[in-house]
Structure formats: C-alpha cells, structure tokens
Amino acid sequence: MATANEPPLLSYALEPKSISVSTPTKPSPGKLEIAAIADTPVYCDGFVIRIPIGTGEEDLTTDKTITARLESDNPSVPDAWPHEERLEENDTILAVHFEPNAAVQISAGTRLTLHIADFDVNEEIGTAHITITELTSPTSSGPYPPRTTSHEVNKTPPGFYLRNLTPDHIAVDNGDSVLLTWETSHGTNYRMYWDDLSEPLSINDTAWRSPALTRTTGFMLQASVNTRSGRALILHTLTTAVTVINADLTARDIAVNGTLDIGNGPGTATTNLGFTTDEHGVRHLPSSMTDGNRDTYYWSALHPKVDDWVMVDLGGERQITKIEIYFGATTGYTLPSCDLEYSTNRTQWHKHTTIPAGRTDYKSGAIAWTARYVHLKMNAAQGHRIAIRSFEITTEPCGATITPTETVIHTPLTTKGAVRIEGDLVVTGEIRVMNKLTAENALEVGENLLAKGHVTVTQPGKVLRVRELRGPVKQGGETVDPPINISKGTITIGTIYGAGPYPTVTIPAHLKLSTPGRTTTINGPVIAKGNVTIDAKSDTQPAADNTLTVGAALIAKSNVTVDPGADGRIWLKTGRFNADGPALFAGKVDGLFPTVTSATWEGTSYSLTVDADMIATVRNESSKKQFINAWSGGNMLFEIGLDAWEVATVPLRKGWTFQKRSPQGGTLYVWRFYVGAKS
C-alpha cells in the first residue's frame, strides 16, 4: 500500500494476478506486466520494482537476474529508459531500477508498461508481494520523493484451473433446486457459498445440487489451498445466480409504489409437462399462466397423455366465484379434452366440468367453491404440445389490500404490539388492539373497536369514528382510563362505556365544543393538555346549548376560552378549576366570580375609576417597560414596574383610580375579577 504521507501519483495494475509454481522436474517460466497510468499530468524521475527472491512461500523466484523493459503508448514519452538490477537486503530482494536521463513529463491518459520476464517461479505455493516505487512530482521543479505501493501475485499449484460454473436452469419455481456444474483440475479445497450458508465439497466434485430455493439466490464456488505455513490461499472464485419465480420475500425495509395484496394473489401455476424455451431464448414458464398478461403463454415441453395435469395453487383455501382460462398460442397448441377439478388438499378432487378438445377459452360463469387447488386433468393424449395463455381464478376478497391511497383489511385485525398507519385504514370488520394503534390519517371502523391499549390519531382534521369505545377493565369489573388518545385529530364517539366509577377523559390536544344543538356533560374529571373552547351559540340554538358541565375537576394545561356570546358559560358546580396556562374568557364564568371582564390598554397612559371591589391581573405585552399604579384621595397607593411579558396581580377597591404609565408606549392586557357586586 502507499505510504500515508506520500501516496503515488500514478495508478497501477499488475497482471497476471496468479501464476503456477515450478516442480522439481518442470520449471514454470514467469512474466509480469505492471501498468502505470497517469490520470493527471505527472513528472517522473524513475521507477523501482522490488521482487522478493528465495525458496519461501512469500518469494517469487530464486533467480537473481531477469530481463526488464519499459514501454509507452504515448510517442511523446520515450520508452528506452535505462534500467539496472541490484540485490538488496542480504540478497533477498531483486530491485529493478528504471532511471531516465532526466525527469520525464507524462501527460494525462498515458500508459506505461513495465515488463519483468525471463525468471522461473519457485516451487512453493503462497503469495509474493511486488513493491512498486515511483519518483514523481506534480511539477517539473520537483522534489521527487519516493511514493510506494504493492501488489500481490498468488503462486498456485501447477496446472490448476477452475472454470465454467453453470446451473442446469437459470430460473426455477419456488421450492425447486438447481444442479451446478463446473470444470476443475482437482487437487484443491472447494467450498460452495449461497445466502448466508456454505458447504465444503470434495476435491473430486464437479457437480453440486442446491437445497430447495425460495428466493433468487447467488452462488459462489471458491477454490483454496493450504500453504506450508498453514495459511489458506484463495486460488480462484466463480459466481452465478438463479432466479426463483414467485419468490419469498424477506426484507428489513420495503417500499411498495403500487398495490400490496395479501391473500388475494393469482396463485402459483405448476405442471408435470415441463416447459419449452423457444428459438429466441424465451422461456415459456408455468408462471406465464398467472402473470395477468394474456399475451404471454405457458408452452409445455412434452406432449400430453392421459392424467397429465396443469394446476394453480392459491396458497390457502379461498372462496372461488369465477374461472376463466385462455388456451393456445399464436400457432395453436390447444388442449385435448380435460376435466376442470378443484380440491382443498390435493387428495380429494371434485370435478366441475369437462372442457372439450380444441377450445380457445373457457368461462365458468358464477360459481361458489371453497378450494385451494384448481387443475386441468387430461382425458386423452395428443401429438403436439399444449399452450395456456392465462389461468384466471376470481375469489372473494380476503386478507388485506394496501395502496398508496388506502388500506382495506377484509379479515379481523389483531395486534399485540404498536401499529402505526400513515394512510387511511378502512376496516369492514372488527379491530382488536392489544397494545397501541396509531393512525396518522383517518381511521374508520365499521364495527366495534375493542382496545386493551391506546388508539391514537395524529393528523389534523381527520376523524376517528367509533360506534362504541370499551376501555380496559380491572379485575373487579371497574373500567379504567379509556384507551383513546387524540393528539391532533377530531374524535366522534357514540358511547364511552365503563362500569363502576366514571373514567377520566384525557385529551392531549384541544377540546372544542362546537356542534350545534349539543350540551356536553362529563361526570368525571377532564384533563385537557390543549385549549378548551366553547363556541358561541347561534340564534337558532336553545339557551342551554354549547355549555360544558364538569362534575369534578377541569384541569387545562393551556387556554380555556369561551367565545363571545351572551350565553357562553363554563359551569363549575363542585370540585375546582385549575389553569396551568393563561385563561382567556371572552364571555362569563359563573360559579367562581360573578363577572370577569378583560381589556387591552394601549398608548403611553390609561386611567380607570374602579367601579367595584376586584382583583386585577395585568400582563405587559410589549418589549418595553411599563408601570401600573393606584391612587386614592390624591395619594399614590402603589406603583409596579412590569418588564417585557411580566405579569402582576393586584387588589383594587371601589373608588380607586387604576392607571398605566408607559413612557415608551406599549400594550397591557388587563383582566378584572369582580369579588363584589358590580355597580
């Protein structure tokens, strides 16, 4: 490898990468070609090729002399470079120096080839490292420091070869195997690799049958030999791949741009008649019958005889409602007389009808079968092969269908873990949630939603419609917190059901009571982590509409707002009202105070005569410091400075003057809570 601080400026390739060793009776002549390629202009003042010499597995040759020459493919770069051979490191390295008379400019794209020849490879199997040092600079003025890299040459057994790894089929049906064959000189170790598995082979093997394949599989055959030191030397590797039709799919992540159909597929077609590859190399496989394309066709390899068959396996019992079969190819190849049969187990077959010979199609009309297998059984032999363009079986929907716009589940959905759905989920049956169901979009349930965990809707504006919501039940039959969590969406529930004490309704979002003609009464606590908003009633609504009555605590983590309207109310009969955030009341609050009013004070000053005993809360809504003060009988009772966004609460008596002083201007929000009768 190149040194860390002086990487080569040229790129290199060495051939051959492997070379046979000599034997005591037969020397193996060696020859190396080292290509040096300039990707950018380079100035070169020489090369040094270092070859390990000796009898060891890491030495290339025992010869201490070789022949060497440099060849250039660019006429502007001379190739008659003087060279000299030198022995280094106690005669264990043969160094070949190529030294031009002056630094040579090598233009971009130039290829120099350094030839090393006329030596015999030693007799020891192993790996020799050939070191290449260049004296180069990006500029003509230098300097020309040594820049070094190395390449390996594997020394293989004499006469070794491994070639032509070939499967007997390049495509097989799911569950079939292939026979792999190869050519080799033998005498070495072999191992076959596929998927994440491997298997050692005998040194005399030239064929190997795979296990049953369920997905497209790559194979790698590797030959190796142990060196004298015990190191495994990889001699050669061959690869091939086999396609599996209707393959199983295992993936960490999967992206489906079209439709994902679970349980509604066309089935897998098989036959005992083999298949034909035409003169154009097209393989007319059984899968052509179920590919949804009537322009492709299955073409048998054999002429049919009595009891030969063609079958479609639906993968499980299905409710079959119609069958259409299209026979023949463009040049004929229709079927003899055959029986159309179906079965649930491939043991007991039920005959539906006999299809006469020579038909180009068959259409069943409406049928009602329960079956997994459908096949055609030949009643007669014929003197030509058969072809089938399409074998179409229509069934009642089952399983699930997922498209980019919706998810349709035709069977009960049971989940014991969290489920997150980013599109619409439409369920015609029942949903049972053991843990948590999260819908990023609309979740519509036609029947019951039975949840032992939590159901979450997060997309703004989307609706969860549930006919009845049943929460988890404690051992004594008492219903605990309902399993419903609406963080952004809207919930419409016919009934929140629970035996025993009333449950707590927790809404980590906004609670808005705005449906015309509705009064909301909650006999248990309400905890709202967002805003609680009650819209003003319309002129057509009764006076009692759009009221919120809470029999216990109302705890709001954010704003509680009553929209303007004469009859907007929040009723606090018993219990308490806690507001962790600011409480904005545009109407009235009955029960705690007779009246609450709010106002906005602008400008540099504002003055108000206090008309009743009250408590005032003031917030500075500007970045400028402002002051509030109170006067009585010509005397200032207090003055309080408010920094930006600061809040203060002060008591005020009837008859006082309450005012603001803002030298730099600004806005104050003022809430007045009347604790006595307002005059």
N, C-alpha and C positions, 0 to 999 in steps of 0.2 A: 504493500500500500504506500501511497505518497506520504512523505513526511508532513507533519502537521503545519510546519511553518513555511515550507517551500513546495507547494503542490506543482505537479507537472503542468506545462502549458500546452502540451500535445496530448491527444488521446490515443490509446493503444489497443491493439487486438493481436492475439497470438494464435497461430494455427500450426500443427494440429493440437487439440486440447488433450488428446491421449495418443499413446504410441506404444507399440509392442516391445517387450523386453527381449533380449537375446537369450539363446540357450547355449550350453557348452559346445554344441556341435553346429549351431547355426546363428551367426551374428544377425542383429536387426539394425540395418542402417537407419540413421536418424537424420531428420531435416526439420528446421524450424523457420517460420516466416513471421516476423514481427512488423506489423503495420503501424506506422506513426502518422497521425492525421492532424493537420493544422485546422482548427475551427476558426481561428483569427490569425492575423499576421504575427509571425514569431521570428526572432533571430536566434540561430543555433550555432554553438561553438563546439559541438561534438556529442557523441553517444558512448556509453559504456554498457555492454551486455555481459553480465556475470552468470556463469554456468557452474553449478556445483559438480565436482568431479570426484569419483571414488566408486566403491562397490556397494554402498549402502542404499536403502530404500529411498532416501532423500537426495541421492546423487543421480545425475542424468547419464553420465558416461565415465569411462575410465580413461578415455583418450585425452591427451594433453595438447593436441593440436587439432585444429579444424580449418575449414575454409569459410571465408566471410566476404560479403559484398553488400553494397548499398545501392538501391535502385529508386529512381524518382520518376513520377508520372508527369512532372512539370518541366518542360525544356529550360525554364529559367533557373531551375535548381539543379546544379551539377550532381551527378551520381558517382563520380570517380573519386570518392573520399578515401584518403589514405587510412589504413587500419593496421593495428598491431595487437598481437596476442601476448598476454602477460599472466603469469601464475601468481596468485595471491594467497594469503592466509595459510602458509605452510603447504603449498601446492594442493589445496582443497577447492580452490576457485580458479576457473579459467576466465579471465577478463579480456573481452574483445573491445578495443578502443577504436572508434571511428573519429578521426580528427581532421576537419577541413583545414586548408591553409589559412583561411580567415573566416570569421563568422559569416554564416550564410543566411540570407533573408528567405524565409519560407512563407509564401503568400497563402491566404485563406483558401481551403479546399485542396491543398497539395497533399499527396500521399507518398510517404517514403516507406520503402520495404527493406528491412534488414534481414538478409539471408544468412543462416548459420547451417552448414552442411558438412558432409564427409566425417561423420563420427558414428560410432556404434553405441546403441543404448546398452547400459549394463544389464545384468541378469536378475536384478532384484525388483520385485513388484513394489510400487509405492508412488510417491508424489515428489517431483522435483520443482523447486521454486526458481524461476528465471527472473533475475533482477535487472531492471532497465533504468539507467540513469541518464538524464539529459542535461546538457549545459545550455540553458536557454535564457532569453530575456525578451520582454515585450518591446524594448527599444534597442537601437543599434549601439548605443553608448554603454550598454551593459548596466550593472555587472551580470555575470553568467554563473549563478550559483548552481550546484548540483541539485536536481529535482528527481526523486526516485519513486518508482512503483514496481510491483512484481506481479507475475502471472504464474499459474500452476500448470504443470504438464503431468498427467496421470500416466504411469507406466503399467500397462495391462498385461495379462497373460498372453503368451504367443498364440496368434491365430484367433483371439477372442472376437466374437461378433454377437449382436442381439438386434433383431430387426423384424419388421412386418407384424406388429401386434394388431390382430384383426378380429372383430366379433362376427359370429355367424349371422346376426341380424343387427341392423343399426337402429331398429325400433321394435319394441315388444309391447304386448298388453300388460297391464298391471298384474303382478303376480307371476309373470313368466321369468325365465332365466336366459342367459346367453352363454355360448361357448366361445371362449377367447383362445386363439392360437397364435404362435409366434415361431420364429426361426432363431436358433442359437447354436453356439459352438460347444455348449455344455461346460461342465467342469467348474462352475462358479455357483455362488449362492443367489437364489431368486426369492423375491417377495412381491406378492400382489397387494396393492392398496386400493380401497374404494370407500366412499363415505368417510367415516372416522375409524374404519376397521382395516386390518391387514392379515395376511396369511402366508406363512412360509411355504415354498414349493420345493419339490425335489430337483436336484441338479439335472436330472434327465427329462423333466417335464417339458412338453411343448404345447400343452393344452390345459385349460382350467375352466370348469363350469361355475358360473356365479350362483349365489343364492337367489331366491325369488326377489325380483326388483319391484319396488312400489313407487319409485320416482326416478326421473332422469339421473343417470349415475355416470361419473367419470371413473376410469380405471387407470392405474399406473403400475407398470411392471418394472421392477428395479433389480439390476444385477450388481453384485458386490463380491469382493474377495478380501480375505484377511491377510494383512501384511505380516512380515516376520515379527514385527513388534506387537501384533495383535490389533492393530487399527483396522476398522472396516473401510475399505476403499470402494467408493461408488464408481462402478465402471461405466454404466450406461442406464438410461431411463427411457421407457416408451409410454405413451399415453394414448387413450382413446375414450370415447363416450358413447353411451347407448341411451336413446330416447325412450321413455316409458309413456305410453298412451293412457290417458285417464289417470294420471299420476296422483298419488297422495301429496299433500302439501303441508310442510312444516316450516314455520317462519316466525321470527321474533316480531317483526313489523310487517304489516301487509297493507298495501294501498290498492283499493278497487275503484277504478274510474267509471265502471259501468254498474251492472247488477250483480249482487252476490246472492245466489239462490241456494238455500239449504233445504234439501229434501225434495226438491221439485225438478231434479235434473232429468235428462232424456234417457239415462240408463247406459249400461256398457254392453256392447254387442260382441258376441263370440260365435264360433262355428267350428265344426270338425273338418271343414273342407279346405283349410289353408287360404292363402291369398296370392294374388299374382302381381308381379312387377312388370309394367309394360315396356315397350321398346324405348320409351323416353325416360325410363328410370323412375316413373311414378309408381308408388306402392299403393295398391287399392286395398287398404286395410279394412277389417270389420268395423272399425270406428267410423268409417265414412257413412255407415247407415244411420248414425245418431249424431252427426255433426251439424244438423239443421240446414244443410245445403243439398238441395236436390240435384245440383249439377255435378257433384262428386258421387262416386259409387264404389261399393264393395264388389270385387271380382274374385271368384273362387280359383284356387289352383287345381282342384280336382273336379272331375265330372261327378254329379250327384248320383247316389244309388239309394235304394230303399232304406229308410230310417236315418239317413243323414239329416243334419239339422242346422238351423241358424237360430240364435237365441239372444234376447235382450234381458239383462238383469237390472232391475230398478234399484237395487241396493237395499230394499226393505219392502215390506208389504205396503201396497198403495191401493187406493180406490180408483180403478180404471174406468173411464167413461167413454173412450173412443179410441180406435186404432185405424191408422192409415198407413199402407205400405205401397211403395212405388218400385216396380221391378224393372230389370233390364238396363242396358247401357245404350249408347248411340247405335251400336251394331247388333242389338238383340240381346241374347243371353238371358232370356226369361226362364222361369222355373217350371219343373214338372208339377203335376198335381201334388198338393201338400195340405196337411192339416194345420190349422191355427189352434194352438193349445195354450193353456195357462196353468200356473201352479204356484203354491206358496213355498214349496220345499224341494222341487226338482225330483221328487219321488212319485207323487200322485199328480197326474196331469188330467186336465179337463178339456175335452175337445169343444171348440166353439163352432167351427165350420170347416168345410173342405174348399180350398181355392183351386179352381180348375187350372190346367196347364196352359201356359202361354199368355196369361193375364199380364197387362202392363201396370195395373194398380189394383188395390183392394181397399174399400172403405167400409168399416163396420157399422156405421151409424151409432146411435146411442146404446151403450151397454153399461152394465153395473157389475164389475168383477172386483173381488179382493184377491190380489196376486202380487208376487214379486217377480216371477219369471214368465215371459211370453216367448213362444218359439214356433217356428215352422218346421214340421217333420215331413220329409219327402215320402210320397207314396209310390214313386216309380223312379227308375233310373232314366238318364238321358245321355246322349252322346256329345254334349257340349257343356261348358262351364256355365255357372249362373252369375248374375249380377243383380244387386239390390241398391237402388239409389237412396232410399230413405225408409226407415222403420220408425214411425212416429206414434207414440203412446201418450194419450192425454189422460191426466189424472186429476182428482180433486186436489186443490191446494193443500199443502201441509208444510211443516217446518216453518221457515221464515224467508222473506224476500227483502233484501236491503238494496235500495237505490240511492243515488245522490240526493233525492228529494224526500224520501220517506222510508220507513221501516214497517213492514207488515209481518206480524207473527200470527201464525194460524193455529198454534197449539199453546197450552198453558206455559207461562214463563215463570220458572222458579230460579231464584238466585240466592246463594248463601254468602256472597261477597258483594262488594260495591259494584254497581253498574252505572256507567256514565254514557249518556246518549247525546250527541251533538246535533242530531237532526230530529224530525218528528218521529214519534213512536206511536203507532196505531195498533191497538190490541183488540181483537174481536172477542177474546175470551177473558180469562181472569189473570191478574198479576199477583204473584205471591213474592214478597220481598222479605228475605230473612235478615238482611243487613241494611244496605242503603242503596237507593236508586236515585241517580242524579240525571235530570233531563235539561240539557242546555236550550232546548226548544220546547215546542208544545208536547204535552203528554196527555193523551185522551184515552180513557179506559171505559169501554162499553159496559163492562160488568163491575164486579167488586175489585177493590184494591185492598188486599189483605197484607199488611206490613207489620213485621216484627222489628224492623229497623226504621230508617228515616227515608223519606221521599223528598227530593229537593228539585225545585225548578228555578233556574238562574237567569233565563233570557228575559229581558224587559218586554212587557207587553204580551207575553204568552200566558196561556190559561191552562190550569190543571182542573179538569172536570172529573169529579168523583161522586158516584151515586151515594156511597156510604163509606165513611172512613172509620175503621176499627183499629184502635191502638193496642199496644202490648198490655197484657193483663197479668197482674200479680197473682200469687198463689191463692189468695183469698177471693179472687174474682174482681178485685178493685182495678180499674183502668188507670194506668199511669199516663205520663205526658203523651199526647197523640203523636204518632210518627209522621209529622208533616213539618217541613221547613221550607219556607218561601223566602228566598233572599232577594229576588228581583222581580219575579213574575207576579201574576194575579191568581188567586185561588177562589174557585167556586165550589162549595161543598153543600150537599143537601142535608147531611146529618153528620155531626161529630158524636160518635156513640161511645159511652163509657158507663159501666156500672159503678155504684159507690159514689165517693166524693167527686165533685166536678173537677175535671182536669185543668191544668194550666195550659193556656194557649200562648206559645212563644212565636213571635213573628220578628225575625231579624231583618226587617225591612220596613217599608211604610204601610200603615194601616189606614185605608181610605174608605170612608162610608159615604158612598155617593149614589147608590142605586135608588131611583125614585120609588117612593112608597114603601121604604123599608126602615124598620127600627131594629137596632142591634142591642140585644140584652145578653150579657155574659155574667153568669152567676159565680164564676171563679175569678182568679187573678188574671190580668192581661199584662204581658211583658212585651213591649214594642221597642225594638232597638232602632227603629227609624221613626219617621214622623207619624203622628196620629192626626188625621184630617177628617173633619166632618163638613161636607159641603152644605151650603145654604139650601134650604128647601125652596121649591118652586111655588108659584102662586096656586098651582093646582093640587099641591100636596096638603094632606091634613097637617094640623099644627104639631102632631106628635112625631111626624116623620123626621128622619135623619137625626135621631138622637142616639147617644151612646150611654147605656146604663151599665155600670160596673158594680156588682155586689160586693166585691172585695177590693184589693189594691189595683190601681192603674199605675204601672211603672213605665215611664217613657224615657229611653236613652237619648232621645233627640227632641224635636219640637212637637208640641201639641197645639194644633191650630184649629180654630172654629172659623170657617169662612163667614164673611159678612152676611148678616141676615138677622132679622128681628128675633127669630125663634131658635137661633143656633144655641145649643145647650151642651154642656158636659155635666151629667148628674152624678154627684158623689153622695150616695145615701149613707153608707157606712164604710169603714176602712179609711184609706188615706190615698193621697195623690203625691207621688214623688216625681220630680222632673230633674234629671241629671244635667240636661241641657236647657237652653233658654225656652221659656214657654211663651208663645205668641198667641194672644187672644184678640181676635178682631170683633168678637161678639161678647157674650156674657158668660160668666162662670157662676152657677148657682150652687149654694150649699156651704162654700167656704167663706166667701165675701159677698156682700150684697151686689157690689158693682166693681168692675175693673175697667179702666179706660187707658188708652195709650195715645201718645202724641209724638211728633217729631219737631224739635226746636232747631231752627236754622239761624244763621247770621252771627253777629257779634254779641247780641244780647236778647234776652227774652224774659218777661216778667209775668207772674200769675198770682192772683189772690186765691189762697187756699179756701175752698168752699165747704170743707168738712174735714174731720179728723181722718188721716190717711197715712199710708206708708208708700213712699215713692222710691222706685228703683230706676237709676239713671245709668246709661252706658254711653261713653264717648265713642262716636262712630267716625272719628277722623284721626289723622296722624298728629294733630296739633293739640297742645294742652288747653283744656277748658276748665272753668270753675263754676260751681253751683253754691248758692248761699241762701239763707233765710233771714227775714227781718220781722221785727215786731216792735211797735211803739217807737219807731225811728232808730232802733238798735239792731246791729247785725248779730244774729244769734250764732251763726257758724258760716264758714266758707271752706269748701273742699275742692282741692285741685285734682283733676282727672287727667292722667296721661292717656296716650293713644290706646283706645279699646278698653280702657279701665271701666269697671262697674262699681257703683256705690248705692247703698240703700239707706234712706234717712226717714225718721218720723216727722210728720208735719201736723200742726194744729190748725183748726179752723180760725181764719182771720189773719194768719201769717201771710207774708209776701214771699213767694218762692221764685227765684230767678236764676238765669245763667249769665255768665260773663265770659266772653270769648274774644280776647284782643285780636287773635288772628283768624277769627271766624271758625266755622265748623258745625257739625251736626251732633245733636244729642237725641237719643231715644229715651222717652220717659214713660214709665208705667205707674199708674196711681191706683193703689188698692185702698178702697174706702172701708174703714173699720167702724164707721158710724153711719148714721142716716145721712144721705146726701141731700142738701137743701136745694 
